[in-house]
């Protein structure tokens, strides 16, 4: 028997459900699968940022394909976390309160919608999980190459990085963040996990969906939970211990000078910020040799907006 989030499943059972995570008017569509044999519990989340679509169809298709009679352990697959943002095409945060589920943990039970949702994860999900996979896809105005983030949290870094190496992702980035879903779980609940990025620009493409789905099955194999016909990875990923997240110091018009997955050298121009008269406000240069993970492709940026993220060799 498996109990989680108010649900109770028997061995070999698969169930579709709509959870109300501490709020009667908030709907969270999930598939729960209790394997025929005991094992680890894996939680998979998609669309924490509602404009990052590719994880949702990957989760839907994986949930349909998994045979509970061949599963060891338990699967909680959240098809779309930011459901209100999805329906209202509110691309990144929750529309109710502008709460960012990848930055605002731990939340509080008597707070706003986002704070209540974060608090529900902290109390109902993290304590009952053994691993967490969070699927992302670049913001609407970002252009991104496939990469993943793993937590630099002492008790879970090794387990997270080992899992990352088993996936089909070229760049593995150590992250010191502590306020997002997977990062808070790692730092404060000793829960290993990964944040996987694939896709960009508000698009939902078949190759990106397939990439997310393949990595779900590769992770299940790595955790000893499920065997599939997915071939093993045939490349050695590059691990980046140091990354630079360039932000705008002022509002203005942004002109990037790099592309995603581009190799860069120290001192190379990364882009410039101008005003409406074409006067240069800021210019940005690479701190060292490395590779570009993602950059903002839109013209308008606000003070503090992300411009370029790159790893240092």
N, C-alpha and C positions, 0 to 999 in steps of 0.2 A: 504494500500500500504506500502511496505517495501523497503527501499533503503539502500544498503550497497555495498562497494567495486565496484562501477560502475554498479551494478545490480539493477534492479527494479522488484519486484514481487508483484502480487496481492494476496489477501487473498485466502487461500486454494491451493496455487501453490507450487509445488516442481520442482526444476530445477538442473540438472547437468551442470557444467560449468568448464572451464579451465581459471583461472585468470592469468593475467600478472602483478604481483605486483610491478609496477613501472619500469619494465624491459620487453621489448618486447620478449626477448629470454628466459625468465624464466617462466615455466608453473607450476601452482599450481591447482591441481584437487580438486574441491569442490562440495558439495551438499548444496543447499540453500532451506530451507523450510519455507514458510510464513504460519503460522497457520490460521485456519478459524476464530479464536478468538484472540483478542489482549492479550499480556502478555509480559514476559521478553524475552530478546535476549541472547541466550547461544551460545558461540563460543567454538568449540571443535577442538583441533589440535592433529595430530599424526605425528610421525617420524620427529620431530625437530632434533633428533639424528637418522641418517638414518639407523643405524644398530639395532635399537630398534623397531622391526617389529610389535608386537602384536596389537598395536593401530590401524594400517591401516585396516586390515580386520574387526576389531570390528566396526570401523566407517562406512565402506562400507556396512556391514550387517545391522547396525542400520539405516543408511540412506534409505535403501531399505524398511525396515519394517515400518518406521514412516508413519502414515496416516496424511496428513496435515489437513484433516477435523476434526481430533481429537486433534490437537495441539493448545495450547494456547501460542501465542508468536512466536518467530522466532528462527531458527536454522541455523548457519553457520558451516558446518562440513568440515574441511580441511583433506582430506584423506591422504595426504603426503606433508609435508612442505619442507623437504630437498629432493626434487625430483632429483636433480643432484647427490647428495650423494647416493641416492638409486640406481640410474642407474649405477653408477660407483663403487658401493660397497665401498664407502668411509664412514666408519662406524659412525663417530661422527660429525665432522664439515663439513661445505660446502667445496667441493673440489676446488672451484674457488679461495678461499682466506683463507681457514682454519678458517673461522669465526664460533664461537660457539653461536648458537641462544639461548642457555640457560645460557649465561654469558655476551654477548657483547652488550646489549642494552644501549642507545637508537638508535644507528646507526646514519647515516646521508644521506641525499638525493643525494649527489654528491660523495659518497664513493664507496667502493668495493661492490661486489654482496651481501654479508651478511649484510653489513651496510645499503645498500638500502632496503633490505628485512625487517630488523628490523625497519627502519624508516617508511616503509609502514604500518607495524602493528601499530606503534605508532599513525600514522595520520589517517588511514582508518578503523582500526578494534577496537582498545581499546575505542575510544570515542563513539562507537555505540553498545557496548556490556554491558550486566548487570552481566554476569558471564563468567569465562573462565576455561575450563578444558583441561589440557595438558597431553597427554598420553605418557608414557615412558615405558622402559622395561629393564633397566640395560644395561651397555655397553657390548661389545663383550667379554671382559676379566673379567667381573664381575659376581659374583654369588649372587643372591638377593632373599630376601623374600618379599612378597607383602607388600607395605607400601605406604604412601602418605605424601606429604609435603604441609603445609598450611602457608601463609605468616604471619609474625609478623609485620603487618602494622596496626597502631592504628584504622583506620577507617573501615577496612575490616576484621580484625581477627575474630570477633564474627560470622559474616555471613559465612566466609570460614570454620571455625571450625564446625559450625552447619551443614553445608553441608557435611563435612567430616564424621561426626558422623552418617549420614544417609546412608553411603556407606558400602560396604562389604569388609572392609580392616582392618586388625588387629592392625596396628601401625600407629598413626597419629603424624607427626613430625613437630614441630614449626620451621620455617626457617627464618633466618634473612637476607638471600640473597636478593639482590636488582637489579641484572643485567640480570636476565633471563627473558624469555617471561612473564610468569605468575607473577613473583616477581616484575618486573619493572611495570607491569600494576597495581599491588596492591599498590606499594609504591608511584607511581607518577601519577596514574590516578584513584585511589580509586576504583579499579575494583576487587571485590572478586574473588578468584579462587583457584584451586588445581592443584598440579602436582602428578599424580598417576603412581606408578611404579608396574609393574607386568611382570615377565619373565626375562630371562637373556641369555647370551652366544651367541647371534646372532641366537637363535632358534625362531621358530614361532609355538607354540603348541596350539592345539584346546582348552585346558582348560584355557590357558592364554587369548586367544581371547574371550572366553565365559565370563571370569571374567571381562575384560574391558567392554564388551557389557552390562553385567548385571549392572555394576556401572554407565554406561551412563543412563540407564533407571531409576535406583534408584535416580540419581541426577535430572533427568527430573521430577520425581514425587515430590521430595523434593522442587523443585522450582515452583511447581504448574503448570507445563507445559504439562504433559502427564501422563496418567494412563496406566499401563501395568500389565501383570500377574506375574511380578517378585515378589516373596515373600519378606516380610520385613526382614531386617537383624535380626539375632537372637543372636547376641553377643554384648558385650560392648567393644569397641576398647580401646586400651591403648594409652593415650596421652603422648608424650615425649616433655617436654619443653626444655630439654638440650640434645644435641647430640655431639659426638666427631667424627670428620672427620680426620682420621689419614693419613698423607702423608709421602712419602719417603723423607728423607733428602739427599739421594744420589742415584745414579744409581746403579743397582746391580741385584742379583738373589733373588727373593722373595719367602719365604716359609711360608704360612699362617698356623696358629695353631688353627683356629676356623672355624666354619661353619655358614652359614646363619641361622637365627632364633635361634641361640644358646644362652642360658643364660650364662652370664659370671659374674665373681666375681672380686672384686678389687684385683689388683696385678697378675691376671691370664695372662700367656703369650698369646699374640695375633699373633705373628709371628716374623720372623727374616730376615734380609737382609745380604747376603753373597757376596763375590767376586768370580771370576772364579776358585779360588784355595780352596774354602770352608772356608775362613776366615770370621768370623762374623764382619759385618760392623755396624749393628744396631740391637738392640732387642727392642721389643715393648710390653708393659704391660697395662692392663686395668686400667683406672683412678678410676673406681668405679664399682659397681654392675650395670648390665644392660642387654641388648639384642643386638645381631648383626643384623643389617639391610642388609648389603652387604659387600663383600670383593673382592679383586682382586684375581682371580684364576690362572692367567698366571704367568710365571716364570720371564719374563723380566719387569723391572720397571725403569723408568727414575726419575731423581730428581724432586720432586714435584708431582709425581703420587699418586693417591688415593690408599690406602692399605686396610683400614677397616673403616667402619662407624658403630657406635653403639650408642644406647640411654642409658642415665644414669637414674637410678631409682630416 
